[in-house]
Amino acid sequence: MALSTSVETVDGSVPVTVVSLDGELDSSNFEAFVEQVQGLYDAGSRHLLIDLTNLSFLASSGLVALHSVVRIMRGEPPLDPESGWGALHSMGLDVSSGSTQTEVQLQAPQPAIERVLQRTGLDRLFRIHPDRATALAAF
């Protein structure tokens, strides 16, 4: 299944860019998602909410994409998709540092997606919210 994304900006205490993912985030599309977020950052977005409500599958490449998005929103280069295990090792280092990101937050992952985030420890890198109102209020 493909991945489709939609983007909107929500004004609140700070402007938040909401990227909604629908489908599967995997090796066939993760680079396009990372490039899309890089474009949003380059255009001035500094607070990102990723709506996972309709994301049905998250592959290991999708985990790398989520970590790359965090790096982009911190003003750092994304992970090199060709680095393989090195990218996963880098994720582990950021997760073990214990610094939850406020620039990138997640909304409403389905139970299977949330389990993947928990099992990989990536859930410790994000604030995860059950709904949009709670997520937007956290920025």
CNS distance restraints for C-alpha pairs under 8 A (distance, minus, plus):
assign (resid   1 and name CA) (resid  23 and name CA) 6.22 0.50 0.50
assign (resid   1 and name CA) (resid  24 and name CA) 6.08 0.50 0.50
assign (resid   2 and name CA) (resid  23 and name CA) 5.79 0.50 0.50
assign (resid   2 and name CA) (resid  24 and name CA) 6.01 0.50 0.50
assign (resid   2 and name CA) (resid  25 and name CA) 7.94 0.50 0.50
assign (resid   2 and name CA) (resid  29 and name CA) 7.65 0.50 0.50
assign (resid   3 and name CA) (resid  21 and name CA) 6.79 0.50 0.50
assign (resid   3 and name CA) (resid  22 and name CA) 5.63 0.50 0.50
assign (resid   3 and name CA) (resid  23 and name CA) 4.60 0.50 0.50
assign (resid   3 and name CA) (resid  24 and name CA) 5.27 0.50 0.50
assign (resid   3 and name CA) (resid  25 and name CA) 6.23 0.50 0.50
assign (resid   3 and name CA) (resid  29 and name CA) 6.86 0.50 0.50
assign (resid   4 and name CA) (resid  21 and name CA) 6.04 0.50 0.50
assign (resid   4 and name CA) (resid  22 and name CA) 5.20 0.50 0.50
assign (resid   4 and name CA) (resid  23 and name CA) 6.50 0.50 0.50
assign (resid   5 and name CA) (resid  19 and name CA) 6.53 0.50 0.50
assign (resid   5 and name CA) (resid  20 and name CA) 5.43 0.50 0.50
assign (resid   5 and name CA) (resid  21 and name CA) 4.82 0.50 0.50
assign (resid   5 and name CA) (resid  22 and name CA) 6.22 0.50 0.50
assign (resid   6 and name CA) (resid  19 and name CA) 5.66 0.50 0.50
assign (resid   6 and name CA) (resid  20 and name CA) 5.23 0.50 0.50
assign (resid   6 and name CA) (resid  21 and name CA) 6.99 0.50 0.50
assign (resid   7 and name CA) (resid  17 and name CA) 6.92 0.50 0.50
assign (resid   7 and name CA) (resid  18 and name CA) 5.62 0.50 0.50
assign (resid   7 and name CA) (resid  19 and name CA) 4.62 0.50 0.50
assign (resid   7 and name CA) (resid  20 and name CA) 6.48 0.50 0.50
assign (resid   8 and name CA) (resid  17 and name CA) 5.80 0.50 0.50
assign (resid   8 and name CA) (resid  18 and name CA) 5.28 0.50 0.50
assign (resid   8 and name CA) (resid  19 and name CA) 6.75 0.50 0.50
assign (resid   9 and name CA) (resid  15 and name CA) 6.61 0.50 0.50
assign (resid   9 and name CA) (resid  16 and name CA) 5.62 0.50 0.50
assign (resid   9 and name CA) (resid  17 and name CA) 4.44 0.50 0.50
assign (resid   9 and name CA) (resid  18 and name CA) 6.01 0.50 0.50
assign (resid  10 and name CA) (resid  15 and name CA) 5.75 0.50 0.50
assign (resid  10 and name CA) (resid  16 and name CA) 5.21 0.50 0.50
assign (resid  10 and name CA) (resid  17 and name CA) 6.34 0.50 0.50
assign (resid  10 and name CA) (resid  18 and name CA) 7.23 0.50 0.50
assign (resid  11 and name CA) (resid  15 and name CA) 4.51 0.50 0.50
assign (resid  11 and name CA) (resid  16 and name CA) 6.36 0.50 0.50
assign (resid  12 and name CA) (resid  16 and name CA) 7.38 0.50 0.50
assign (resid  12 and name CA) (resid 136 and name CA) 7.53 0.50 0.50
assign (resid  13 and name CA) (resid 139 and name CA) 7.24 0.50 0.50
assign (resid  14 and name CA) (resid  47 and name CA) 7.70 0.50 0.50
assign (resid  14 and name CA) (resid 139 and name CA) 6.92 0.50 0.50
assign (resid  15 and name CA) (resid  45 and name CA) 7.90 0.50 0.50
assign (resid  15 and name CA) (resid  47 and name CA) 6.90 0.50 0.50
assign (resid  16 and name CA) (resid  45 and name CA) 7.43 0.50 0.50
assign (resid  16 and name CA) (resid  46 and name CA) 7.52 0.50 0.50
assign (resid  16 and name CA) (resid  47 and name CA) 4.97 0.50 0.50
assign (resid  16 and name CA) (resid  48 and name CA) 5.68 0.50 0.50
assign (resid  16 and name CA) (resid  49 and name CA) 6.79 0.50 0.50
assign (resid  16 and name CA) (resid 136 and name CA) 7.47 0.50 0.50
assign (resid  16 and name CA) (resid 139 and name CA) 7.82 0.50 0.50
assign (resid  17 and name CA) (resid  45 and name CA) 6.46 0.50 0.50
assign (resid  17 and name CA) (resid  46 and name CA) 7.92 0.50 0.50
assign (resid  17 and name CA) (resid  47 and name CA) 6.14 0.50 0.50
assign (resid  17 and name CA) (resid  48 and name CA) 4.90 0.50 0.50
assign (resid  17 and name CA) (resid  49 and name CA) 6.16 0.50 0.50
assign (resid  18 and name CA) (resid  48 and name CA) 5.91 0.50 0.50
assign (resid  18 and name CA) (resid  49 and name CA) 4.72 0.50 0.50
assign (resid  18 and name CA) (resid  50 and name CA) 5.86 0.50 0.50
assign (resid  18 and name CA) (resid  51 and name CA) 6.82 0.50 0.50
assign (resid  19 and name CA) (resid  48 and name CA) 7.38 0.50 0.50
assign (resid  19 and name CA) (resid  49 and name CA) 6.28 0.50 0.50
assign (resid  19 and name CA) (resid  50 and name CA) 4.95 0.50 0.50
assign (resid  19 and name CA) (resid  51 and name CA) 5.99 0.50 0.50
assign (resid  20 and name CA) (resid  50 and name CA) 5.86 0.50 0.50
assign (resid  20 and name CA) (resid  51 and name CA) 4.46 0.50 0.50
assign (resid  20 and name CA) (resid  52 and name CA) 6.43 0.50 0.50
assign (resid  20 and name CA) (resid  53 and name CA) 7.74 0.50 0.50
assign (resid  20 and name CA) (resid  54 and name CA) 7.83 0.50 0.50
assign (resid  21 and name CA) (resid  50 and name CA) 7.32 0.50 0.50
assign (resid  21 and name CA) (resid  51 and name CA) 6.17 0.50 0.50
assign (resid  21 and name CA) (resid  52 and name CA) 5.75 0.50 0.50
assign (resid  21 and name CA) (resid  53 and name CA) 7.53 0.50 0.50
assign (resid  21 and name CA) (resid  54 and name CA) 6.24 0.50 0.50
assign (resid  21 and name CA) (resid  55 and name CA) 5.64 0.50 0.50
assign (resid  22 and name CA) (resid  52 and name CA) 7.50 0.50 0.50
assign (resid  22 and name CA) (resid  53 and name CA) 7.71 0.50 0.50
assign (resid  22 and name CA) (resid  54 and name CA) 4.67 0.50 0.50
assign (resid  22 and name CA) (resid  55 and name CA) 4.90 0.50 0.50
assign (resid  22 and name CA) (resid  56 and name CA) 7.41 0.50 0.50
assign (resid  23 and name CA) (resid  54 and name CA) 6.40 0.50 0.50
assign (resid  23 and name CA) (resid  55 and name CA) 4.97 0.50 0.50
assign (resid  23 and name CA) (resid  56 and name CA) 5.49 0.50 0.50
assign (resid  23 and name CA) (resid  57 and name CA) 6.92 0.50 0.50
assign (resid  24 and name CA) (resid  55 and name CA) 5.89 0.50 0.50
assign (resid  24 and name CA) (resid  56 and name CA) 5.63 0.50 0.50
assign (resid  24 and name CA) (resid  57 and name CA) 4.61 0.50 0.50
assign (resid  24 and name CA) (resid  58 and name CA) 6.14 0.50 0.50
assign (resid  24 and name CA) (resid  59 and name CA) 8.00 0.50 0.50
assign (resid  25 and name CA) (resid  29 and name CA) 6.36 0.50 0.50
assign (resid  25 and name CA) (resid  30 and name CA) 5.96 0.50 0.50
assign (resid  25 and name CA) (resid  55 and name CA) 7.41 0.50 0.50
assign (resid  25 and name CA) (resid  57 and name CA) 6.20 0.50 0.50
assign (resid  25 and name CA) (resid  58 and name CA) 5.12 0.50 0.50
assign (resid  25 and name CA) (resid  59 and name CA) 6.32 0.50 0.50
assign (resid  25 and name CA) (resid  61 and name CA) 7.59 0.50 0.50
assign (resid  25 and name CA) (resid  62 and name CA) 5.12 0.50 0.50
assign (resid  26 and name CA) (resid  30 and name CA) 5.66 0.50 0.50
assign (resid  26 and name CA) (resid  57 and name CA) 7.70 0.50 0.50
assign (resid  26 and name CA) (resid  58 and name CA) 6.22 0.50 0.50
assign (resid  26 and name CA) (resid  59 and name CA) 4.91 0.50 0.50
assign (resid  26 and name CA) (resid  60 and name CA) 7.20 0.50 0.50
assign (resid  26 and name CA) (resid  61 and name CA) 5.49 0.50 0.50
assign (resid  26 and name CA) (resid  62 and name CA) 5.21 0.50 0.50
assign (resid  27 and name CA) (resid  31 and name CA) 7.78 0.50 0.50
assign (resid  27 and name CA) (resid  59 and name CA) 7.30 0.50 0.50
assign (resid  27 and name CA) (resid  61 and name CA) 5.42 0.50 0.50
assign (resid  27 and name CA) (resid  62 and name CA) 7.20 0.50 0.50
assign (resid  29 and name CA) (resid  33 and name CA) 6.51 0.50 0.50
assign (resid  30 and name CA) (resid  34 and name CA) 6.28 0.50 0.50
assign (resid  30 and name CA) (resid  61 and name CA) 6.43 0.50 0.50
assign (resid  30 and name CA) (resid  62 and name CA) 5.81 0.50 0.50
assign (resid  30 and name CA) (resid  65 and name CA) 5.74 0.50 0.50
assign (resid  31 and name CA) (resid  35 and name CA) 6.12 0.50 0.50
assign (resid  31 and name CA) (resid  65 and name CA) 7.12 0.50 0.50
assign (resid  31 and name CA) (resid  81 and name CA) 7.72 0.50 0.50
assign (resid  32 and name CA) (resid  36 and name CA) 6.07 0.50 0.50
assign (resid  33 and name CA) (resid  37 and name CA) 6.38 0.50 0.50
assign (resid  33 and name CA) (resid  65 and name CA) 7.31 0.50 0.50
assign (resid  34 and name CA) (resid  38 and name CA) 6.18 0.50 0.50
assign (resid  34 and name CA) (resid  65 and name CA) 5.94 0.50 0.50
assign (resid  34 and name CA) (resid  68 and name CA) 6.77 0.50 0.50
assign (resid  34 and name CA) (resid  69 and name CA) 6.21 0.50 0.50
assign (resid  34 and name CA) (resid  78 and name CA) 7.80 0.50 0.50
assign (resid  35 and name CA) (resid  39 and name CA) 6.20 0.50 0.50
assign (resid  36 and name CA) (resid  40 and name CA) 6.38 0.50 0.50
assign (resid  37 and name CA) (resid  41 and name CA) 6.16 0.50 0.50
assign (resid  37 and name CA) (resid  69 and name CA) 6.59 0.50 0.50
assign (resid  37 and name CA) (resid  72 and name CA) 7.65 0.50 0.50
assign (resid  38 and name CA) (resid  42 and name CA) 6.06 0.50 0.50
assign (resid  38 and name CA) (resid  69 and name CA) 7.71 0.50 0.50
assign (resid  38 and name CA) (resid  72 and name CA) 6.36 0.50 0.50
assign (resid  39 and name CA) (resid  43 and name CA) 6.14 0.50 0.50
assign (resid  40 and name CA) (resid  44 and name CA) 6.49 0.50 0.50
assign (resid  40 and name CA) (resid  45 and name CA) 5.51 0.50 0.50
assign (resid  41 and name CA) (resid  45 and name CA) 4.69 0.50 0.50
assign (resid  41 and name CA) (resid  46 and name CA) 6.35 0.50 0.50
assign (resid  41 and name CA) (resid  72 and name CA) 7.20 0.50 0.50
assign (resid  41 and name CA) (resid  73 and name CA) 6.56 0.50 0.50
assign (resid  46 and name CA) (resid  73 and name CA) 6.23 0.50 0.50
assign (resid  46 and name CA) (resid 103 and name CA) 6.44 0.50 0.50
assign (resid  47 and name CA) (resid  73 and name CA) 7.55 0.50 0.50
assign (resid  47 and name CA) (resid 102 and name CA) 7.68 0.50 0.50
assign (resid  47 and name CA) (resid 103 and name CA) 4.72 0.50 0.50
assign (resid  47 and name CA) (resid 104 and name CA) 6.15 0.50 0.50
assign (resid  47 and name CA) (resid 139 and name CA) 7.56 0.50 0.50
assign (resid  48 and name CA) (resid  73 and name CA) 7.86 0.50 0.50
assign (resid  48 and name CA) (resid 103 and name CA) 5.94 0.50 0.50
assign (resid  48 and name CA) (resid 104 and name CA) 4.72 0.50 0.50
assign (resid  48 and name CA) (resid 105 and name CA) 6.42 0.50 0.50
assign (resid  49 and name CA) (resid 104 and name CA) 5.75 0.50 0.50
assign (resid  49 and name CA) (resid 105 and name CA) 4.93 0.50 0.50
assign (resid  49 and name CA) (resid 106 and name CA) 5.66 0.50 0.50
assign (resid  49 and name CA) (resid 107 and name CA) 6.87 0.50 0.50
assign (resid  49 and name CA) (resid 135 and name CA) 7.49 0.50 0.50
assign (resid  49 and name CA) (resid 136 and name CA) 7.84 0.50 0.50
assign (resid  50 and name CA) (resid 104 and name CA) 7.32 0.50 0.50
assign (resid  50 and name CA) (resid 105 and name CA) 6.29 0.50 0.50
assign (resid  50 and name CA) (resid 106 and name CA) 4.90 0.50 0.50
assign (resid  50 and name CA) (resid 107 and name CA) 6.06 0.50 0.50
assign (resid  51 and name CA) (resid 106 and name CA) 6.04 0.50 0.50
assign (resid  51 and name CA) (resid 107 and name CA) 4.67 0.50 0.50
assign (resid  51 and name CA) (resid 108 and name CA) 6.55 0.50 0.50
assign (resid  51 and name CA) (resid 109 and name CA) 7.60 0.50 0.50
assign (resid  51 and name CA) (resid 132 and name CA) 7.97 0.50 0.50
assign (resid  52 and name CA) (resid 106 and name CA) 6.87 0.50 0.50
assign (resid  52 and name CA) (resid 107 and name CA) 5.69 0.50 0.50
assign (resid  52 and name CA) (resid 108 and name CA) 5.59 0.50 0.50
assign (resid  52 and name CA) (resid 109 and name CA) 4.76 0.50 0.50
assign (resid  52 and name CA) (resid 110 and name CA) 7.18 0.50 0.50
assign (resid  53 and name CA) (resid 107 and name CA) 6.88 0.50 0.50
assign (resid  53 and name CA) (resid 108 and name CA) 5.05 0.50 0.50
assign (resid  53 and name CA) (resid 109 and name CA) 5.39 0.50 0.50
assign (resid  53 and name CA) (resid 110 and name CA) 6.27 0.50 0.50
assign (resid  54 and name CA) (resid 109 and name CA) 7.92 0.50 0.50
assign (resid  54 and name CA) (resid 110 and name CA) 7.64 0.50 0.50
assign (resid  55 and name CA) (resid 109 and name CA) 7.26 0.50 0.50
assign (resid  55 and name CA) (resid 110 and name CA) 7.25 0.50 0.50
assign (resid  55 and name CA) (resid 113 and name CA) 7.75 0.50 0.50
assign (resid  56 and name CA) (resid 110 and name CA) 7.22 0.50 0.50
assign (resid  56 and name CA) (resid 112 and name CA) 7.95 0.50 0.50
assign (resid  56 and name CA) (resid 113 and name CA) 7.29 0.50 0.50
assign (resid  57 and name CA) (resid 112 and name CA) 7.86 0.50 0.50
assign (resid  57 and name CA) (resid 113 and name CA) 6.68 0.50 0.50
assign (resid  58 and name CA) (resid  62 and name CA) 5.40 0.50 0.50
assign (resid  58 and name CA) (resid  63 and name CA) 7.02 0.50 0.50
assign (resid  58 and name CA) (resid 113 and name CA) 6.37 0.50 0.50
assign (resid  58 and name CA) (resid 116 and name CA) 7.61 0.50 0.50
assign (resid  59 and name CA) (resid  63 and name CA) 6.62 0.50 0.50
assign (resid  60 and name CA) (resid  64 and name CA) 6.45 0.50 0.50
assign (resid  61 and name CA) (resid  65 and name CA) 6.20 0.50 0.50
assign (resid  62 and name CA) (resid  66 and name CA) 6.24 0.50 0.50
assign (resid  63 and name CA) (resid  67 and name CA) 6.29 0.50 0.50
assign (resid  63 and name CA) (resid 122 and name CA) 7.79 0.50 0.50
assign (resid  64 and name CA) (resid  68 and name CA) 6.04 0.50 0.50
assign (resid  64 and name CA) (resid  79 and name CA) 7.35 0.50 0.50
assign (resid  64 and name CA) (resid  81 and name CA) 7.89 0.50 0.50
assign (resid  64 and name CA) (resid  87 and name CA) 6.69 0.50 0.50
assign (resid  64 and name CA) (resid  88 and name CA) 6.84 0.50 0.50
assign (resid  64 and name CA) (resid  91 and name CA) 7.49 0.50 0.50
assign (resid  65 and name CA) (resid  69 and name CA) 6.15 0.50 0.50
assign (resid  66 and name CA) (resid  70 and name CA) 6.52 0.50 0.50
assign (resid  67 and name CA) (resid  71 and name CA) 6.44 0.50 0.50
assign (resid  67 and name CA) (resid  78 and name CA) 7.95 0.50 0.50
assign (resid  67 and name CA) (resid  79 and name CA) 7.75 0.50 0.50
assign (resid  67 and name CA) (resid  91 and name CA) 6.46 0.50 0.50
assign (resid  68 and name CA) (resid  72 and name CA) 6.16 0.50 0.50
assign (resid  68 and name CA) (resid  77 and name CA) 7.71 0.50 0.50
assign (resid  68 and name CA) (resid  78 and name CA) 4.46 0.50 0.50
assign (resid  68 and name CA) (resid  79 and name CA) 5.38 0.50 0.50
assign (resid  69 and name CA) (resid  73 and name CA) 6.17 0.50 0.50
assign (resid  69 and name CA) (resid  78 and name CA) 6.86 0.50 0.50
assign (resid  69 and name CA) (resid 104 and name CA) 7.75 0.50 0.50
assign (resid  70 and name CA) (resid  74 and name CA) 6.31 0.50 0.50
assign (resid  70 and name CA) (resid 101 and name CA) 7.35 0.50 0.50
assign (resid  70 and name CA) (resid 103 and name CA) 7.41 0.50 0.50
assign (resid  70 and name CA) (resid 104 and name CA) 6.16 0.50 0.50
assign (resid  71 and name CA) (resid  75 and name CA) 6.43 0.50 0.50
assign (resid  71 and name CA) (resid  76 and name CA) 4.95 0.50 0.50
assign (resid  71 and name CA) (resid  77 and name CA) 6.23 0.50 0.50
assign (resid  71 and name CA) (resid  78 and name CA) 5.66 0.50 0.50
assign (resid  71 and name CA) (resid  79 and name CA) 7.86 0.50 0.50
assign (resid  72 and name CA) (resid  76 and name CA) 5.11 0.50 0.50
assign (resid  72 and name CA) (resid  77 and name CA) 5.79 0.50 0.50
assign (resid  72 and name CA) (resid  78 and name CA) 5.71 0.50 0.50
assign (resid  73 and name CA) (resid 103 and name CA) 6.26 0.50 0.50
assign (resid  73 and name CA) (resid 104 and name CA) 7.12 0.50 0.50
assign (resid  74 and name CA) (resid 103 and name CA) 7.33 0.50 0.50
assign (resid  79 and name CA) (resid  83 and name CA) 7.79 0.50 0.50
assign (resid  79 and name CA) (resid  87 and name CA) 6.13 0.50 0.50
assign (resid  80 and name CA) (resid  87 and name CA) 6.98 0.50 0.50
assign (resid  81 and name CA) (resid  87 and name CA) 7.28 0.50 0.50
assign (resid  83 and name CA) (resid  87 and name CA) 5.68 0.50 0.50
assign (resid  84 and name CA) (resid  88 and name CA) 7.06 0.50 0.50
assign (resid  85 and name CA) (resid  89 and name CA) 6.12 0.50 0.50
assign (resid  86 and name CA) (resid  90 and name CA) 6.12 0.50 0.50
assign (resid  87 and name CA) (resid  91 and name CA) 6.35 0.50 0.50
assign (resid  88 and name CA) (resid  92 and name CA) 6.42 0.50 0.50
assign (resid  89 and name CA) (resid  93 and name CA) 6.48 0.50 0.50
assign (resid  90 and name CA) (resid  94 and name CA) 6.48 0.50 0.50
assign (resid  91 and name CA) (resid  95 and name CA) 6.14 0.50 0.50
assign (resid  91 and name CA) (resid 122 and name CA) 7.76 0.50 0.50
assign (resid  92 and name CA) (resid  96 and name CA) 5.99 0.50 0.50
assign (resid  92 and name CA) (resid 121 and name CA) 7.84 0.50 0.50
assign (resid  93 and name CA) (resid  97 and name CA) 6.33 0.50 0.50
assign (resid  94 and name CA) (resid  98 and name CA) 7.19 0.50 0.50
assign (resid  94 and name CA) (resid  99 and name CA) 7.50 0.50 0.50
assign (resid  94 and name CA) (resid 125 and name CA) 7.52 0.50 0.50
assign (resid  95 and name CA) (resid  99 and name CA) 7.14 0.50 0.50
assign (resid  95 and name CA) (resid 121 and name CA) 6.73 0.50 0.50
assign (resid  95 and name CA) (resid 122 and name CA) 6.33 0.50 0.50
assign (resid  95 and name CA) (resid 124 and name CA) 6.20 0.50 0.50
assign (resid  95 and name CA) (resid 125 and name CA) 5.57 0.50 0.50
assign (resid  98 and name CA) (resid 124 and name CA) 6.79 0.50 0.50
assign (resid  98 and name CA) (resid 125 and name CA) 7.07 0.50 0.50
assign (resid  99 and name CA) (resid 124 and name CA) 7.81 0.50 0.50
assign (resid  99 and name CA) (resid 125 and name CA) 6.44 0.50 0.50
assign (resid 100 and name CA) (resid 124 and name CA) 6.20 0.50 0.50
assign (resid 100 and name CA) (resid 125 and name CA) 4.59 0.50 0.50
assign (resid 100 and name CA) (resid 126 and name CA) 5.25 0.50 0.50
assign (resid 100 and name CA) (resid 127 and name CA) 6.60 0.50 0.50
assign (resid 101 and name CA) (resid 105 and name CA) 7.09 0.50 0.50
assign (resid 101 and name CA) (resid 125 and name CA) 5.96 0.50 0.50
assign (resid 101 and name CA) (resid 126 and name CA) 5.39 0.50 0.50
assign (resid 101 and name CA) (resid 127 and name CA) 6.92 0.50 0.50
assign (resid 102 and name CA) (resid 126 and name CA) 7.38 0.50 0.50
assign (resid 102 and name CA) (resid 127 and name CA) 7.15 0.50 0.50
assign (resid 102 and name CA) (resid 139 and name CA) 7.01 0.50 0.50
assign (resid 104 and name CA) (resid 126 and name CA) 6.80 0.50 0.50
assign (resid 104 and name CA) (resid 127 and name CA) 7.85 0.50 0.50
assign (resid 105 and name CA) (resid 126 and name CA) 5.50 0.50 0.50
assign (resid 105 and name CA) (resid 127 and name CA) 5.14 0.50 0.50
assign (resid 105 and name CA) (resid 128 and name CA) 6.12 0.50 0.50
assign (resid 105 and name CA) (resid 129 and name CA) 7.77 0.50 0.50
assign (resid 105 and name CA) (resid 135 and name CA) 7.29 0.50 0.50
assign (resid 106 and name CA) (resid 126 and name CA) 6.67 0.50 0.50
assign (resid 106 and name CA) (resid 127 and name CA) 6.26 0.50 0.50
assign (resid 106 and name CA) (resid 128 and name CA) 4.75 0.50 0.50
assign (resid 106 and name CA) (resid 129 and name CA) 6.19 0.50 0.50
assign (resid 106 and name CA) (resid 135 and name CA) 7.51 0.50 0.50
assign (resid 107 and name CA) (resid 128 and name CA) 5.81 0.50 0.50
assign (resid 107 and name CA) (resid 129 and name CA) 4.87 0.50 0.50
assign (resid 107 and name CA) (resid 130 and name CA) 5.94 0.50 0.50
assign (resid 107 and name CA) (resid 131 and name CA) 5.85 0.50 0.50
assign (resid 107 and name CA) (resid 132 and name CA) 6.37 0.50 0.50
assign (resid 107 and name CA) (resid 135 and name CA) 6.44 0.50 0.50
assign (resid 108 and name CA) (resid 128 and name CA) 7.26 0.50 0.50
assign (resid 108 and name CA) (resid 129 and name CA) 5.92 0.50 0.50
assign (resid 108 and name CA) (resid 130 and name CA) 4.60 0.50 0.50
assign (resid 108 and name CA) (resid 131 and name CA) 5.61 0.50 0.50
assign (resid 108 and name CA) (resid 132 and name CA) 7.87 0.50 0.50
assign (resid 109 and name CA) (resid 113 and name CA) 5.74 0.50 0.50
assign (resid 109 and name CA) (resid 114 and name CA) 5.59 0.50 0.50
assign (resid 109 and name CA) (resid 130 and name CA) 7.72 0.50 0.50
assign (resid 110 and name CA) (resid 114 and name CA) 6.15 0.50 0.50
assign (resid 111 and name CA) (resid 115 and name CA) 6.14 0.50 0.50
assign (resid 112 and name CA) (resid 116 and name CA) 6.47 0.50 0.50
assign (resid 113 and name CA) (resid 117 and name CA) 6.35 0.50 0.50
assign (resid 114 and name CA) (resid 118 and name CA) 6.13 0.50 0.50
assign (resid 114 and name CA) (resid 123 and name CA) 7.69 0.50 0.50
assign (resid 115 and name CA) (resid 119 and name CA) 5.95 0.50 0.50
assign (resid 116 and name CA) (resid 120 and name CA) 6.12 0.50 0.50
assign (resid 117 and name CA) (resid 121 and name CA) 5.99 0.50 0.50
assign (resid 117 and name CA) (resid 122 and name CA) 4.98 0.50 0.50
assign (resid 117 and name CA) (resid 123 and name CA) 4.90 0.50 0.50
assign (resid 118 and name CA) (resid 122 and name CA) 6.30 0.50 0.50
assign (resid 118 and name CA) (resid 123 and name CA) 5.26 0.50 0.50
assign (resid 118 and name CA) (resid 124 and name CA) 7.82 0.50 0.50
assign (resid 121 and name CA) (resid 125 and name CA) 7.76 0.50 0.50
assign (resid 122 and name CA) (resid 126 and name CA) 7.27 0.50 0.50
assign (resid 123 and name CA) (resid 127 and name CA) 7.54 0.50 0.50
assign (resid 123 and name CA) (resid 128 and name CA) 7.44 0.50 0.50
assign (resid 128 and name CA) (resid 135 and name CA) 7.68 0.50 0.50
assign (resid 129 and name CA) (resid 134 and name CA) 6.26 0.50 0.50
assign (resid 129 and name CA) (resid 135 and name CA) 5.34 0.50 0.50
assign (resid 130 and name CA) (resid 134 and name CA) 7.07 0.50 0.50
assign (resid 130 and name CA) (resid 135 and name CA) 7.57 0.50 0.50
assign (resid 131 and name CA) (resid 135 and name CA) 6.26 0.50 0.50
assign (resid 132 and name CA) (resid 136 and name CA) 6.00 0.50 0.50
assign (resid 133 and name CA) (resid 137 and name CA) 6.15 0.50 0.50
assign (resid 134 and name CA) (resid 138 and name CA) 6.42 0.50 0.50
assign (resid 135 and name CA) (resid 139 and name CA) 7.18 0.50 0.50
